[in-house]
Amino acid sequence: MLTLRHWLSFYEKNYVCVGRVIGRFYGEDGLPTPALTQVEATITRGLEANKLELQEKQTFPPCNAEWSSARGSRLWCSQKSSWNGSLALAPGSLKHACGRLTLQFLR
């Protein structure tokens, strides 16, 4: 849905609107249908999720990862990280991040 929003933004900036197509998203009166309202709500939730993910990456930057058949997997944190270790972001998760644990994360 966010890709659709990006595409729409491009066309809104570069082309003049000459009308709307009657159908799933606009009625004969030219007004948005409930389907368009649902799509817009989904896009809004996607934008909010992206914002939260960016905030999470600021707190817990992604780890560097390497794999070789001789040594297997290796994870390490960059010098920019405040903590030189990694942790799984959720129990059983394969996604790791670097960061400093504080009491707020342990409660």
N, CA, C and O atoms as a printed pandas DataFrame, in Angstrom:
     atom_number atom_name residue_name chain_id  residue_number  x_coord  y_coord  z_coord
0              1         N          MET        A               1    0.818   -1.198    0.000
1              2        CA          MET        A               1    0.000    0.000    0.000
2              3         C          MET        A               1    0.864    1.265    0.000
3              4         O          MET        A               1    0.512    2.271   -0.616
4              5         N          LEU        A               2    2.011    1.195    0.709
5              6        CA          LEU        A               2    2.865    2.385    0.736
6              7         C          LEU        A               2    3.471    2.663   -0.634
7              8         O          LEU        A               2    3.707    3.820   -0.984
8              9         N          THR        A               3    3.722    1.624   -1.404
9             10        CA          THR        A               3    4.218    1.810   -2.766
10            11         C          THR        A               3    3.158    2.503   -3.613
11            12         O          THR        A               3    3.477    3.368   -4.429
12            13         N          LEU        A               4    1.910    2.127   -3.421
13            14        CA          LEU        A               4    0.805    2.773   -4.133
14            15         C          LEU        A               4    0.738    4.255   -3.766
15            16         O          LEU        A               4    0.529    5.103   -4.633
16            17         N          ARG        A               5    0.916    4.565   -2.479
17            18        CA          ARG        A               5    0.888    5.956   -2.024
18            19         C          ARG        A               5    2.032    6.752   -2.667
19            20         O          ARG        A               5    1.848    7.900   -3.071
20            21         N          HIS        A               6    3.211    6.131   -2.756
21            22        CA          HIS        A               6    4.364    6.783   -3.363
22            23         C          HIS        A               6    4.079    7.085   -4.839
23            24         O          HIS        A               6    4.384    8.173   -5.328
24            25         N          TRP        A               7    3.499    6.121   -5.529
25            26        CA          TRP        A               7    3.150    6.287   -6.938
26            27         C          TRP        A               7    2.146    7.430   -7.102
27            28         O          TRP        A               7    2.299    8.275   -7.983
28            29         N          LEU        A               8    1.118    7.452   -6.248
29            30        CA          LEU        A               8    0.094    8.490   -6.315
30            31         C          LEU        A               8    0.699    9.871   -6.060
31            32         O          LEU        A               8    0.347   10.834   -6.740
32            33         N          SER        A               9    1.602    9.973   -5.091
33            34        CA          SER        A               9    2.256   11.255   -4.797
34            35         C          SER        A               9    3.027   11.766   -6.011
35            36         O          SER        A               9    3.007   12.959   -6.312
36            37         N          PHE        A              10    3.701   10.856   -6.699
37            38        CA          PHE        A              10    4.438   11.225   -7.903
38            39         C          PHE        A              10    3.490   11.831   -8.941
39            40         O          PHE        A              10    3.774   12.883   -9.514
40            41         N          TYR        A              11    2.375   11.165   -9.173
41            42        CA          TYR        A              11    1.446   11.658  -10.188
42            43         C          TYR        A              11    0.755   12.940   -9.757
43            44         O          TYR        A              11    0.471   13.792  -10.599
44            45         N          GLU        A              12    0.478   13.098   -8.480
45            46        CA          GLU        A              12   -0.142   14.342   -8.009
46            47         C          GLU        A              12    0.800   15.534   -8.189
47            48         O          GLU        A              12    0.345   16.649   -8.441
48            49         N          LYS        A              13    2.104   15.306   -8.063
49            50        CA          LYS        A              13    3.090   16.381   -8.218
50            51         C          LYS        A              13    3.338   16.729   -9.677
51            52         O          LYS        A              13    3.571   17.892  -10.006
52            53         N          ASN        A              14    3.292   15.729  -10.558
53            54        CA          ASN        A              14    3.743   15.923  -11.927
54            55         C          ASN        A              14    2.643   16.008  -12.981
55            56         O          ASN        A              14    2.934   16.326  -14.134
56            57         N          TYR        A              15    1.417   15.740  -12.631
57            58        CA          TYR        A              15    0.333   15.738  -13.612
58            59         C          TYR        A              15   -0.877   16.503  -13.076
59            60         O          TYR        A              15   -1.093   16.594  -11.868
60            61         N          VAL        A              16   -1.652   17.044  -14.000
61            62        CA          VAL        A              16   -2.871   17.756  -13.649
62            63         C          VAL        A              16   -4.024   16.757  -13.593
63            64         O          VAL        A              16   -4.201   15.956  -14.511
64            65         N          CYS        A              17   -4.796   16.804  -12.528
65            66        CA          CYS        A              17   -5.961   15.922  -12.395
66            67         C          CYS        A              17   -7.063   16.415  -13.336
67            68         O          CYS        A              17   -7.448   17.583  -13.292
68            69         N          VAL        A              18   -7.563   15.522  -14.180
69            70        CA          VAL        A              18   -8.619   15.899  -15.117
70            71         C          VAL        A              18   -9.938   15.207  -14.790
71            72         O          VAL        A              18  -10.934   15.414  -15.483
72            73         N          GLY        A              19   -9.951   14.391  -13.748
73            74        CA          GLY        A              19  -11.175   13.706  -13.365
74            75         C          GLY        A              19  -10.872   12.455  -12.568
75            76         O          GLY        A              19   -9.718   12.148  -12.269
76            77         N          ARG        A              20  -11.930   11.742  -12.232
77            78        CA          ARG        A              20  -11.796   10.499  -11.485
78            79         C          ARG        A              20  -12.533    9.393  -12.228
79            80         O          ARG        A              20  -13.532    9.639  -12.905
80            81         N          VAL        A              21  -12.031    8.185  -12.093
81            82        CA          VAL        A              21  -12.673    7.040  -12.718
82            83         C          VAL        A              21  -13.739    6.515  -11.762
83            84         O          VAL        A              21  -13.459    6.225  -10.599
84            85         N          ILE        A              22  -14.956    6.400  -12.265
85            86        CA          ILE        A              22  -16.053    5.857  -11.465
86            87         C          ILE        A              22  -15.820    4.357  -11.305
87            88         O          ILE        A              22  -15.577    3.646  -12.280
88            89         N          GLY        A              23  -15.897    3.891  -10.068
89            90        CA          GLY        A              23  -15.673    2.468   -9.830
90            91         C          GLY        A              23  -15.478    2.174   -8.359
91            92         O          GLY        A              23  -16.231    2.652   -7.510
92            93         N          ARG        A              24  -14.479    1.399   -8.073
93            94        CA          ARG        A              24  -14.252    0.920   -6.710
94            95         C          ARG        A              24  -13.935    2.049   -5.727
95            96         O          ARG        A              24  -14.372    2.005   -4.577
96            97         N          PHE        A              25  -13.179    3.059   -6.169
97            98        CA          PHE        A              25  -12.711    4.080   -5.240
98            99         C          PHE        A              25  -13.460    5.406   -5.300
99           100         O          PHE        A              25  -13.402    6.193   -4.355
100          101         N          TYR        A              26  -14.161    5.660   -6.402
101          102        CA          TYR        A              26  -14.958    6.891   -6.517
102          103         C          TYR        A              26  -16.321    6.552   -7.103
103          104         O          TYR        A              26  -16.431    5.796   -8.067
104          105         N          GLY        A              27  -17.354    7.128   -6.499
105          106        CA          GLY        A              27  -18.715    6.909   -6.980
106          107         C          GLY        A              27  -19.051    7.837   -8.139
107          108         O          GLY        A              27  -18.234    8.655   -8.562
108          109         N          GLU        A              28  -20.282    7.689   -8.647
109          110        CA          GLU        A              28  -20.729    8.527   -9.764
110          111         C          GLU        A              28  -20.760   10.006   -9.401
111          112         O          GLU        A              28  -20.664   10.869  -10.274
112          113         N          ASP        A              29  -20.895   10.296   -8.107
113          114        CA          ASP        A              29  -20.899   11.684   -7.644
114          115         C          ASP        A              29  -19.485   12.252   -7.494
115          116         O          ASP        A              29  -19.324   13.421   -7.143
116          117         N          GLY        A              30  -18.452   11.426   -7.759
117          118        CA          GLY        A              30  -17.070   11.870   -7.653
118          119         C          GLY        A              30  -16.496   11.807   -6.250
119          120         O          GLY        A              30  -15.342   12.170   -6.020
120          121         N          LEU        A              31  -17.317   11.340   -5.310
121          122        CA          LEU        A              31  -16.872   11.261   -3.923
122          123         C          LEU        A              31  -16.209    9.912   -3.639
123          124         O          LEU        A              31  -16.521    8.913   -4.287
124          125         N          PRO        A              32  -15.288    9.890   -2.664
125          126        CA          PRO        A              32  -14.631    8.624   -2.315
126          127         C          PRO        A              32  -15.629    7.591   -1.794
127          128         O          PRO        A              32  -16.601    7.931   -1.120
128          129         N          THR        A              33  -15.371    6.332   -2.118
129          130        CA          THR        A              33  -16.203    5.228   -1.624
130          131         C          THR        A              33  -15.604    4.705   -0.308
131          132         O          THR        A              33  -14.478    5.056    0.045
132          133         N          PRO        A              34  -16.359    3.867    0.416
133          134        CA          PRO        A              34  -15.795    3.257    1.632
134          135         C          PRO        A              34  -14.515    2.458    1.349
135          136         O          PRO        A              34  -13.654    2.363    2.223
136          137         N          ALA        A              35  -14.376    1.888    0.159
137          138        CA          ALA        A              35  -13.165    1.137   -0.183
138          139         C          ALA        A              35  -11.940    2.057   -0.176
139          140         O          ALA        A              35  -10.878    1.671    0.312
140          141         N          LEU        A              36  -12.085    3.267   -0.713
141          142        CA          LEU        A              36  -10.967    4.219   -0.703
142          143         C          LEU        A              36  -10.646    4.640    0.722
143          144         O          LEU        A              36   -9.476    4.793    1.073
144          145         N          THR        A              37  -11.656    4.827    1.535
145          146        CA          THR        A              37  -11.440    5.187    2.933
146          147         C          THR        A              37  -10.641    4.103    3.654
147          148         O          THR        A              37   -9.767    4.413    4.463
148          149         N          GLN        A              38  -10.933    2.838    3.365
149          150        CA          GLN        A              38  -10.183    1.722    3.956
150          151         C          GLN        A              38   -8.731    1.721    3.486
151          152         O          GLN        A              38   -7.816    1.503    4.281
152          153         N          VAL        A              39   -8.523    1.964    2.202
153          154        CA          VAL        A              39   -7.164    2.005    1.658
154          155         C          VAL        A              39   -6.371    3.131    2.321
155          156         O          VAL        A              39   -5.220    2.933    2.711
156          157         N          GLU        A              40   -6.978    4.299    2.450
157          158        CA          GLU        A              40   -6.297    5.433    3.078
158          159         C          GLU        A              40   -5.953    5.135    4.535
159          160         O          GLU        A              40   -4.887    5.527    5.009
160          161         N          ALA        A              41   -6.845    4.443    5.250
161          162        CA          ALA        A              41   -6.571    4.064    6.642
162          163         C          ALA        A              41   -5.413    3.069    6.712
163          164         O          ALA        A              41   -4.574    3.153    7.608
164          165         N          THR        A              42   -5.369    2.134    5.773
165          166        CA          THR        A              42   -4.270    1.158    5.723
166          167         C          THR        A              42   -2.950    1.862    5.451
167          168         O          THR        A              42   -1.935    1.521    6.058
168          169         N          ILE        A              43   -2.944    2.827    4.561
169          170        CA          ILE        A              43   -1.734    3.592    4.256
170          171         C          ILE        A              43   -1.280    4.368    5.487
171          172         O          ILE        A              43   -0.087    4.411    5.786
172          173         N          THR        A              44   -2.212    4.974    6.196
173          174        CA          THR        A              44   -1.876    5.719    7.418
174          175         C          THR        A              44   -1.234    4.802    8.450
175          176         O          THR        A              44   -0.241    5.170    9.077
176          177         N          ARG        A              45   -1.799    3.602    8.631
177          178        CA          ARG        A              45   -1.209    2.646    9.583
178          179         C          ARG        A              45    0.188    2.222    9.126
179          180         O          ARG        A              45    1.084    2.052    9.953
180          181         N          GLY        A              46    0.378    2.052    7.831
181          182        CA          GLY        A              46    1.689    1.689    7.301
182          183         C          GLY        A              46    2.726    2.780    7.534
183          184         O          GLY        A              46    3.869    2.485    7.883
184          185         N          LEU        A              47    2.336    4.031    7.345
185          186        CA          LEU        A              47    3.244    5.145    7.597
186          187         C          LEU        A              47    3.621    5.217    9.075
187          188         O          LEU        A              47    4.775    5.477    9.417
188          189         N          GLU        A              48    2.633    4.984    9.954
189          190        CA          GLU        A              48    2.904    4.979   11.401
190          191         C          GLU        A              48    3.837    3.830   11.772
191          192         O          GLU        A              48    4.734    4.002   12.598
192          193         N          ALA        A              49    3.633    2.661   11.169
193          194        CA          ALA        A              49    4.497    1.511   11.436
194          195         C          ALA        A              49    5.926    1.791   10.983
195          196         O          ALA        A              49    6.879    1.419   11.669
196          197         N          ASN        A              50    6.081    2.448    9.828
197          198        CA          ASN        A              50    7.420    2.814    9.345
198          199         C          ASN        A              50    8.100    3.771   10.312
199          200         O          ASN        A              50    9.293    3.644   10.586
200          201         N          LYS        A              51    7.335    4.734   10.830
201          202        CA          LYS        A              51    7.881    5.703   11.786
202          203         C          LYS        A              51    8.355    4.991   13.051
203          204         O          LYS        A              51    9.433    5.295   13.562
204          205         N          LEU        A              52    7.567    4.051   13.558
205          206        CA          LEU        A              52    7.951    3.294   14.743
206          207         C          LEU        A              52    9.191    2.445   14.476
207          208         O          LEU        A              52   10.061    2.330   15.339
208          209         N          GLU        A              53    9.276    1.857   13.299
209          210        CA          GLU        A              53   10.437    1.041   12.944
210          211         C          GLU        A              53   11.705    1.894   12.895
211          212         O          GLU        A              53   12.765    1.453   13.338
212          213         N          LEU        A              54   11.601    3.114   12.359
213          214        CA          LEU        A              54   12.758    4.010   12.328
214          215         C          LEU        A              54   13.197    4.389   13.735
215          216         O          LEU        A              54   14.392    4.466   14.019
216          217         N          GLN        A              55   12.221    4.626   14.623
217          218        CA          GLN        A              55   12.547    4.942   16.012
218          219         C          GLN        A              55   13.234    3.753   16.681
219          220         O          GLN        A              55   14.182    3.933   17.446
220          221         N          GLU        A              56   12.760    2.542   16.398
221          222        CA          GLU        A              56   13.367    1.337   16.956
222          223         C          GLU        A              56   14.801    1.188   16.467
223          224         O          GLU        A              56   15.680    0.806   17.239
224          225         N          LYS        A              57   15.045    1.482   15.203
225          226        CA          LYS        A              57   16.402    1.374   14.655
226          227         C          LYS        A              57   17.343    2.401   15.272
227          228         O          LYS        A              57   18.546    2.161   15.369
228          229         N          GLN        A              58   16.798    3.553   15.692
229          230        CA          GLN        A              58   17.626    4.557   16.371
230          231         C          GLN        A              58   18.043    4.036   17.748
231          232         O          GLN        A              58   19.182    4.231   18.171
232          233         N          THR        A              59   17.118    3.373   18.440
233          234        CA          THR        A              59   17.403    2.833   19.765
234          235         C          THR        A              59   18.266    1.586   19.666
235          236         O          THR        A              59   19.228    1.425   20.418
236          237         N          PHE        A              60   17.919    0.709   18.741
237          238        CA          PHE        A              60   18.633   -0.551   18.548
238          239         C          PHE        A              60   19.068   -0.654   17.087
239          240         O          PHE        A              60   18.352   -1.237   16.274
240          241         N          PRO        A              61   20.240   -0.091   16.739
241          242        CA          PRO        A              61   20.689   -0.190   15.352
242          243         C          PRO        A              61   20.878   -1.643   14.940
243          244         O          PRO        A              61   21.219   -2.479   15.777
244          245         N          PRO        A              62   20.663   -1.957   13.671
245          246        CA          PRO        A              62   20.838   -3.332   13.214
246          247         C          PRO        A              62   22.282   -3.795   13.431
247          248         O          PRO        A              62   23.220   -3.000   13.368
248          249         N          CYS        A              63   22.434   -5.073   13.683
249          250        CA          CYS        A              63   23.774   -5.656   13.838
250          251         C          CYS        A              63   24.385   -5.920   12.469
251          252         O          CYS        A              63   23.685   -6.062   11.466
252          253         N          ASN        A              64   25.692   -5.979   12.459
253          254        CA          ASN        A              64   26.402   -6.460   11.283
254          255         C          ASN        A              64   26.350   -7.978   11.339
255          256         O          ASN        A              64   26.421   -8.556   12.424
256          257         N          ALA        A              65   26.229   -8.624   10.207
257          258        CA          ALA        A              65   26.135  -10.079   10.177
258          259         C          ALA        A              65   27.049  -10.637    9.094
259          260         O          ALA        A              65   27.271  -10.022    8.052
260          261         N          GLU        A              66   27.562  -11.807    9.378
261          262        CA          GLU        A              66   28.437  -12.470    8.425
262          263         C          GLU        A              66   28.187  -13.970    8.551
263          264         O          GLU        A              66   27.912  -14.470    9.641
264          265         N          TRP        A              67   28.282  -14.678    7.438
265          266        CA          TRP        A              67   28.146  -16.130    7.482
266          267         C          TRP        A              67   29.168  -16.735    6.544
267          268         O          TRP        A              67   29.377  -16.252    5.431
268          269         N          SER        A              68   29.799  -17.794    7.006
269          270        CA          SER        A              68   30.686  -18.563    6.138
270          271         C          SER        A              68   30.523  -20.028    6.499
271          272         O          SER        A              68   30.176  -20.365    7.631
272          273         N          SER        A              69   30.771  -20.887    5.539
273          274        CA          SER        A              69   30.617  -22.323    5.798
274          275         C          SER        A              69   31.645  -22.798    6.820
275          276         O          SER        A              69   31.393  -23.763    7.541
276          277         N          ALA        A              70   32.790  -22.141    6.893
277          278        CA          ALA        A              70   33.831  -22.554    7.836
278          279         C          ALA        A              70   33.516  -22.125    9.266
279          280         O          ALA        A              70   33.746  -22.888   10.204
280          281         N          ARG        A              71   32.984  -20.893    9.445
281          282        CA          ARG        A              71   32.763  -20.371   10.798
282          283         C          ARG        A              71   31.305  -20.265   11.199
283          284         O          ARG        A              71   31.007  -20.110   12.384
284          285         N          GLY        A              72   30.411  -20.344   10.269
285          286        CA          GLY        A              72   28.993  -20.187   10.588
286          287         C          GLY        A              72   28.619  -18.721   10.699
287          288         O          GLY        A              72   29.206  -17.873   10.028
288          289         N          SER        A              73   27.643  -18.421   11.544
289          290        CA          SER        A              73   27.137  -17.054   11.692
290          291         C          SER        A              73   27.942  -16.278   12.720
291          292         O          SER        A              73   28.437  -16.825   13.706
292          293         N          ARG        A              74   28.053  -14.980   12.453
293          294        CA          ARG        A              74   28.706  -14.079   13.400
294          295         C          ARG        A              74   27.956  -12.760   13.366
295          296         O          ARG        A              74   27.691  -12.229   12.288
296          297         N          LEU        A              75   27.612  -12.224   14.523
297          298        CA          LEU        A              75   26.961  -10.925   14.652
298          299         C          LEU        A              75   27.875  -10.005   15.438
299          300         O          LEU        A              75   28.521  -10.443   16.390
300          301         N          TRP        A              76   27.942   -8.715   15.049
301          302        CA          TRP        A              76   28.696   -7.751   15.840
302          303         C          TRP        A              76   28.092   -6.371   15.630
303          304         O          TRP        A              76   27.421   -6.100   14.634
304          305         N          CYS        A              77   28.355   -5.513   16.601
305          306        CA          CYS        A              77   27.825   -4.157   16.556
306          307         C          CYS        A              77   28.911   -3.200   16.101
307          308         O          CYS        A              77   30.094   -3.421   16.362
308          309         N          SER        A              78   28.505   -2.134   15.419
309          310        CA          SER        A              78   29.466   -1.148   14.927
310          311         C          SER        A              78   29.920   -0.254   16.077
311          312         O          SER        A              78   29.381   -0.317   17.182
312          313         N          GLN        A              79   30.908    0.568   15.799
313          314        CA          GLN        A              79   31.417    1.503   16.796
314          315         C          GLN        A              79   30.374    2.566   17.150
315          316         O          GLN        A              79   30.446    3.170   18.220
316          317         N          LYS        A              80   29.414    2.797   16.266
317          318        CA          LYS        A              80   28.379    3.800   16.521
318          319         C          LYS        A              80   27.392    3.343   17.583
319          320         O          LYS        A              80   26.688    4.162   18.172
320          321         N          SER        A              81   27.339    2.046   17.828
321          322        CA          SER        A              81   26.418    1.513   18.819
322          323         C          SER        A              81   26.934    1.824   20.218
323          324         O          SER        A              81   28.142    1.820   20.457
324          325         N          SER        A              82   26.019    2.091   21.136
325          326        CA          SER        A              82   26.426    2.405   22.503
326          327         C          SER        A              82   26.737    1.150   23.306
327          328         O          SER        A              82   27.212    1.248   24.437
328          329         N          TRP        A              83   26.487    0.016   22.763
329          330        CA          TRP        A              83   26.706   -1.252   23.469
330          331         C          TRP        A              83   27.230   -2.259   22.486
331          332         O          TRP        A              83   26.638   -2.429   21.420
332          333         N          ASN        A              84   28.296   -2.926   22.790
333          334        CA          ASN        A              84   28.895   -3.861   21.856
334          335         C          ASN        A              84   28.384   -5.274   22.122
335          336         O          ASN        A              84   29.134   -6.132   22.587
336          337         N          GLY        A              85   27.146   -5.505   21.836
337          338        CA          GLY        A              85   26.529   -6.810   21.991
338          339         C          GLY        A              85   25.257   -6.834   21.183
339          340         O          GLY        A              85   24.834   -5.806   20.654
340          341         N          SER        A              86   24.648   -7.984   21.081
341          342        CA          SER        A              86   23.404   -8.042   20.323
342          343         C          SER        A              86   22.359   -8.771   21.140
343          344         O          SER        A              86   22.680   -9.521   22.061
344          345         N          LEU        A              87   21.112   -8.542   20.793
345          346        CA          LEU        A              87   20.023   -9.231   21.455
346          347         C          LEU        A              87   18.919   -9.477   20.456
347          348         O          LEU        A              87   18.754   -8.728   19.493
348          349         N          ALA        A              88   18.165  -10.535   20.694
349          350        CA          ALA        A              88   17.009  -10.810   19.842
350          351         C          ALA        A              88   15.922   -9.816   20.235
351          352         O          ALA        A              88   15.711   -9.569   21.423
352          353         N          LEU        A              89   15.234   -9.247   19.258
353          354        CA          LEU        A              89   14.203   -8.256   19.545
354          355         C          LEU        A              89   12.931   -8.876   20.102
355          356         O          LEU        A              89   12.126   -8.183   20.725
356          357         N          ALA        A              90   12.743  -10.160   19.887
357          358        CA          ALA        A              90   11.577  -10.854   20.434
358          359         C          ALA        A              90   11.989  -12.297   20.697
359          360         O          ALA        A              90   12.851  -12.830   19.998
360          361         N          PRO        A              91   11.382  -12.935   21.700
361          362        CA          PRO        A              91   11.728  -14.330   21.963
362          363         C          PRO        A              91   11.533  -15.174   20.703
363          364         O          PRO        A              91   10.475  -15.138   20.075
364          365         N          GLY        A              92   12.555  -15.923   20.348
365          366        CA          GLY        A              92   12.491  -16.763   19.166
366          367         C          GLY        A              92   12.710  -16.032   17.856
367          368         O          GLY        A              92   12.652  -16.641   16.787
368          369         N          SER        A              93   12.963  -14.729   17.927
369          370        CA          SER        A              93   13.138  -13.930   16.719
370          371         C          SER        A              93   14.512  -14.165   16.110
371          372         O          SER        A              93   15.491  -14.383   16.824
372          373         N          LEU        A              94   14.575  -14.119   14.788
373          374        CA          LEU        A              94   15.850  -14.190   14.094
374          375         C          LEU        A              94   16.417  -12.792   13.861
375          376         O          LEU        A              94   17.542  -12.644   13.385
376          377         N          LYS        A              95   15.634  -11.769   14.196
377          378        CA          LYS        A              95   16.048  -10.380   14.010
378          379         C          LYS        A              95   16.802   -9.921   15.254
379          380         O          LYS        A              95   16.266   -9.982   16.360
380          381         N          HIS        A              96   18.032   -9.466   15.083
381          382        CA          HIS        A              96   18.850   -8.988   16.182
382          383         C          HIS        A              96   19.128   -7.503   15.989
383          384         O          HIS        A              96   19.022   -6.968   14.885
384          385         N          ALA        A              97   19.486   -6.853   17.092
385          386        CA          ALA        A              97   19.848   -5.442   17.028
386          387         C          ALA        A              97   20.889   -5.163   18.092
387          388         O          ALA        A              97   21.068   -5.935   19.034
388          389         N          CYS        A              98   21.571   -4.039   17.922
389          390        CA          CYS        A              98   22.559   -3.604   18.890
390          391         C          CYS        A              98   21.958   -2.483   19.718
391          392         O          CYS        A              98   21.093   -1.750   19.238
392          393         N          GLY        A              99   22.398   -2.347   20.924
393          394        CA          GLY        A              99   21.909   -1.256   21.753
394          395         C          GLY        A              99   22.260   -1.477   23.203
395          396         O          GLY        A              99   22.891   -2.473   23.558
396          397         N          ARG        A             100   21.852   -0.553   24.031
397          398        CA          ARG        A             100   22.118   -0.616   25.461
398          399         C          ARG        A             100   20.808   -0.944   26.167
399          400         O          ARG        A             100   19.783   -0.305   25.929
400          401         N          LEU        A             101   20.855   -1.929   27.020
401          402        CA          LEU        A             101   19.666   -2.274   27.810
402          403         C          LEU        A             101   19.567   -1.317   28.989
403          404         O          LEU        A             101   20.555   -1.044   29.672
404          405         N          THR        A             102   18.367   -0.817   29.215
405          406        CA          THR        A             102   18.121    0.028   30.383
406          407         C          THR        A             102   16.987   -0.607   31.172
407          408         O          THR        A             102   16.348   -1.552   30.708
408          409         N          LEU        A             103   16.745   -0.090   32.349
409          410        CA          LEU        A             103   15.695   -0.658   33.187
410          411         C          LEU        A             103   14.339   -0.650   32.517
411          412         O          LEU        A             103   13.543   -1.561   32.739
412          413         N          GLN        A             104   14.048    0.365   31.692
413          414        CA          GLN        A             104   12.739    0.414   31.032
414          415         C          GLN        A             104   12.510   -0.785   30.127
415          416         O          GLN        A             104   11.363   -1.192   29.944
416          417         N          PHE        A             105   13.567   -1.369   29.549
417          418        CA          PHE        A             105   13.421   -2.523   28.674
418          419         C          PHE        A             105   13.326   -3.817   29.447
419          420         O          PHE        A             105   12.870   -4.826   28.911
420          421         N          LEU        A             106   13.755   -3.806   30.715
421          422        CA          LEU        A             106   13.723   -5.014   31.521
422          423         C          LEU        A             106   12.427   -5.157   32.295
423          424         O          LEU        A             106   12.167   -6.228   32.845
424          425         N          ARG        A             107   11.619   -4.138   32.360
425          426        CA          ARG        A             107   10.351   -4.194   33.118
426          427         C          ARG        A             107    9.261   -4.792   32.303
427          428         O          ARG        A             107    8.132   -4.917   32.778
